[in-house]
């Protein structure tokens, strides 16, 4: 029974090597088959990124405001106590 456990233990890394080799072999296709995005698609994506960047900036400001408000409230509570 011990030899079965040893064989199973040795097969595990060996099987992993074959799986990894198969995964890497599948990614050797040339990228020339992929279609390039059009100028309008690129412009739309740029607008989306700009929009998300602005939303991120606004949310960051809001979080900072909330943190500052919380800090001020805590200071007021400690002065009242």
C-alpha positions in Angstrom: 0.0 0.0 0.0 2.9 2.4 0.7 4.1 2.1 -2.9 0.7 3.3 -4.2 1.0 6.4 -2.1 4.6 7.0 -3.3 3.5 6.6 -7.0 0.6 9.0 -6.4 2.8 11.5 -4.8 5.3 11.4 -7.7 2.6 11.5 -10.4 1.1 14.8 -9.0 4.0 17.1 -10.0 4.5 15.2 -13.3 0.8 15.7 -14.2 1.2 19.4 -13.3 4.1 19.7 -15.7 2.1 18.3 -18.6 -0.8 20.6 -17.8 1.4 23.6 -17.7 3.1 22.6 -21.0 -0.3 22.2 -22.6 -1.5 25.6 -21.4 1.6 27.4 -22.7 1.5 25.6 -26.1 -2.0 26.9 -26.7 -0.9 30.6 -26.5 1.6 30.6 -29.3 -0.9 31.9 -31.9 0.1 35.0 -33.8 -1.8 38.2 -32.8 -2.2 39.3 -36.4 -5.5 37.4 -36.6 -7.0 39.8 -34.0 -9.0 42.7 -35.4 -7.7 46.2 -34.5 -10.3 48.5 -32.9 -11.6 51.4 -35.0 -11.0 55.0 -34.3 -14.5 55.5 -33.0 -14.1 52.5 -30.7 -10.9 54.0 -29.4 -12.5 57.4 -28.9 -15.4 55.7 -27.0 -13.0 53.9 -24.8 -11.0 57.0 -24.1 -14.3 58.8 -23.1 -15.2 55.9 -20.8 -11.7 56.0 -19.1 -12.0 59.8 -18.7 -15.4 59.4 -17.2 -14.3 56.7 -14.8 -11.2 58.8 -13.8 -13.4 61.7 -13.0 -15.8 59.5 -10.9 -12.8 58.1 -9.1 -11.6 61.6 -8.3 -15.0 62.6 -7.0 -15.3 59.5 -4.9 -11.9 60.0 -3.4 -12.8 63.6 -2.5 -16.0 62.4 -0.9 -14.2 59.7 1.2 -11.7 62.4 2.4 -14.6 64.7 3.3 -16.3 61.9 5.3 -13.1 61.0 7.1 -12.5 64.6 8.0 -16.1 65.0 9.2 -15.8 61.9 11.3 -12.5 63.2 12.8 -14.1 66.5 13.7 -17.1 64.8 15.3 -14.8 62.6 17.3 -12.8 65.7 18.5 -16.1 67.4 19.5 -17.3 64.4 21.4 -14.0 64.1 23.3 -14.1 67.9 24.2 -17.7 67.4 25.5 -16.8 64.5 27.7 
